[in-house]
Amino acid sequence: MLNKAEYITINELAEMLGISTSLIFKMQREGRDLPPCVSFGDRCKRFSREKVDAWLLAKEKKCEADPAMKKLGEKGGRPASPRQHKKGKTKKDRVEERLAGLAT
């Protein structure tokens, strides 16, 4: 049986990622990389919190390993410092805090 706490809606996923729900629907239509979901019909989809967190970490590692991203910090590119959230935390910090909260 599904435990509601283990699954999130598209609205919750959009809020977590900081994007609109319409962008998530567009990404699904285009077949772009999204975490796997459980579908209960055309208008009812749920995402496993565990799989979303794993998907985010994989995306982050892929970004960190990308040589093109490293070049952005070199002379002539954008600054190497990570983009900071209003509260002074990077996305990596927020993801790690979220994962630490799930482990407890």
N, C-alpha and C positions, 0 to 999 in steps of 0.2 A: 504494500500500500504506500502511496506517495505521502511523504511528510512535507507539508507546505513550507516549512522552514528551509528545506533543502533545495527548493526551486524558486526561481524569480521570474517575473513577467517581463515582457518586452519593455514596458515602461521603466521598470526597475533597472534593467540592463542599460537602457539609454541613459538613465540618470547616473549609473555607476561609471559609464564610459564618457559622460559629458557630451553626448551627441543627441540628436533628435530621434524620435521613434520612426519618423518618415525616412531618415537616413538608414536605419536598420532594415526597414522593409525594402528600400532600394538596393541595399547590399545583398539581401537575400535573393531578390529578383535577378540581380546580375551574377549570382553565384560566387560572390566574394567571400573571403575567409571570415567566418563567424564561428563562435562556439556552437557545438551541436545542441539541438533542441529536441524536446519531446512535443509532438504535435497531437492535439486533440480535435482536429478539424482545421478548417481554413483560418479561423479567427482566434484560435486558442493554442498558444505555444508557450512552453515553459523552458527555462534554461537551468541546468544543474549548477548550483553555486560552485561546487567543487570543480566542474569542468570549465566554468568561466574563469575561475582563478588560475587554473592550469594553462588555459588559452592565453590569458594576459601575460603570464610569466614567460611562456614560449615566445610571444610576440616581442616582449622586452629583450629577451636574450638574442633573438634574431636581429633586432635593431642594434644592440650593442656590438654584435659581431660583424655588422655590415661595414666594410671599409669606406664606403661613401659617406657614412655618418661620421666616421672618425675624421675624414678630411674637412668636414664642416668647421672643426675647431682649429684647423691650421690657418696660417696667415692668409688673409684675403677672404676667409669664410666667416660664418657666424661664430660667435663666441662659443667656447667649448663647455661653458657652465650649463647645467641642466636648467630647463625652464621651470620656474617656481610658481607654485599655486599661491593664491592670495594669502594663505596662512603660512607661507614660507616653506612649504614641504614640496618635494619633487613628487612626480607620479610614482616613482619607484618606492619612495618612503610611504606613500599612501597605500600602495598595493601590499607592501610588507606588513604594515600595520593591520590591514584587513585580514591578511593570512594569519597573523599572530592572534587576532581576535577569534578567528574560526577554529584555531587549534585549542582554544580554552573551552 
